[in-house]
């Protein structure tokens, strides 16, 4: 156990070092001015990132569904986040479709097989739509981003995990066309 | 009982004979101007990797479709996910344990509890994609090492999960739905290419072993990507930089194949530090793994042959189909009562809408009913589906699965076949499910659901 943990740690470190600082293309320094107070803890860093707009402002209430005032099947905070992106309207529509599909999965009745399979079909359609409107790598990243923003609390994780477990052993197909709803 | 069974065999032979001269084949040889069915071709079955959510599994399959295309040699390729989770306990995925690791490590990074409450960081630690984590580190570089320790521990858990699954493989019950789907595709003469990633290789191996016995090695091929399995059923692609699979080798918990993609062909990248994900590493257009995977898929597709029809083992494509399998010897019968009241079963195969084109009186199944592909023939309403333990199957479990031609599986039920009832059970089979077929008056589009 310790041998391979050490192996993984070494490899992660090497892979990061091999590619430079280990940071992404973003600046490794915070966009704070010289007069900003020194950040001394992770929570201060999180709050600073929140204040700077570096992290999306997400609903974290105790419910699975969150707040959806416009009743479009997508949490309002996700709608707002997608709207701020520089992507094309067609691409944003694909992201909204993905958010809808994941929200539908979160709230699906896992005891209802028809509902489960319908939910998996929505996800397959949304994934196909994203790939129709972005290149392969970007589509995957965008889908992962919407997923992590939608499943952003322990309660939502537990609901999503229950949904995944209920689909174990099933099959679902990709749509014949691009799968886009809009 | 023997007389009844003998009569049944005679009827079966008669029907098979009629099938052979084409009189009973309602669907396969006919073409409809308003067909509800896709033509026969290839099915690209994808067996997803460890801890893939359904979205991740679908995303991987779409990426493979981007790579492979929607047709091969002028025949359509249908893409289907054979979804599997990692958990060892029914109703769980094993991901709960990883979430606990995340919470514990996150608490060490931030004792206020703020970080552990934000599960978007959990998903990043699982995938190795660090957009938001890096933004926090940018403000507080001292947290960088702690985040790296988090990623390392999660990756170790990932290997633990695969190793556990390898040593504690799923039961036959876990495979039942996949097997029934494969049976349906095989008897409808689809050529099968099974592509697996990571733990999915364990499931793909089982799927291959199950279906190759029915259709032969020429009609099913496997491509292994990052195989976590000790054995292979086809060619594989395994990168030197794959920390997860190579970590398994070092761990020694399970044997894995040797690497065959060098670091010069597929170098490490920060976009996927694990070197293991399907889309982030093996299908990354900027590196060589993608070309290797494409080559393996092309070779497999090129080698595939259409399953050779044999008496009573070839079924037709239908607007929807019903497949019955069971887990041993004996004779279990599939009964379908159409909305018009027509009863399709071994004693009267033809309904008004569909036909029981595969009957099995020996064991395992399949039995297969298909509904017409002709929109003018397909009737709306409720189709009642039942089974009857005709003989020698007491104690068996049956699996009944409904699929549509272009929508895949609609529903699956597994149930006890009930007591042996012979032909006395023909009039009152055990009810399994109802299939509702409706038609939108505006679009004339049919919808199907299982209840």
Interface residues (C-beta under 8 A of the other chain):
Chain A: X1 X3 X4 X5 X7 X8 X9 X11 X12 X13 X14 X15 X16 X18 X19 X22 X23 X24 X26 X27 X28 X29 X30 X32 X39 X40 X41 X42 X43 X44 X45 X46 X47 X48 X49 X52 X54 X55 X58 X60 X98 X101 X102 X105 X113 X114 X117 X120 X121 X123 X124 X126 X127 X128 X130 X131 X135 X136 X137 X139 X140 X141 X143 X144 X145 X147 X148 X149 X151 X152 X153 X154 X156 X157 X158 X160 X161 X162 X163 X164 X165 X166 X167 X168 X169 X170 X171 X172 X173 X174 X176
Chain B: X38 X45 X53 X54 X55 X56 X58 X59 X61 X62 X63 X65 X66 X67 X78 X79 X80 X81 X82 X83 X84 X85 X87 X90 X91 X92 X93 X95 X96 X99 X109 X110 X112 X114 X115 X117 X118 X119 X120 X122 X123 X124 X127 X129 X130 X131 X132 X134 X135 X136 X137 X138 X139 X140 X141 X143 X144 X146 X148 X149 X151 X152 X153 X155 X156 X159 X174 X175 X176 X177 X178 X181 X241 X243 X247 X248 X250 X251 X268 X269 X270 X271 X273 X275 X279 X280 X283 X284 X285 X406 X407 X408 X409 X410 X411 X412 X449 X450 X451
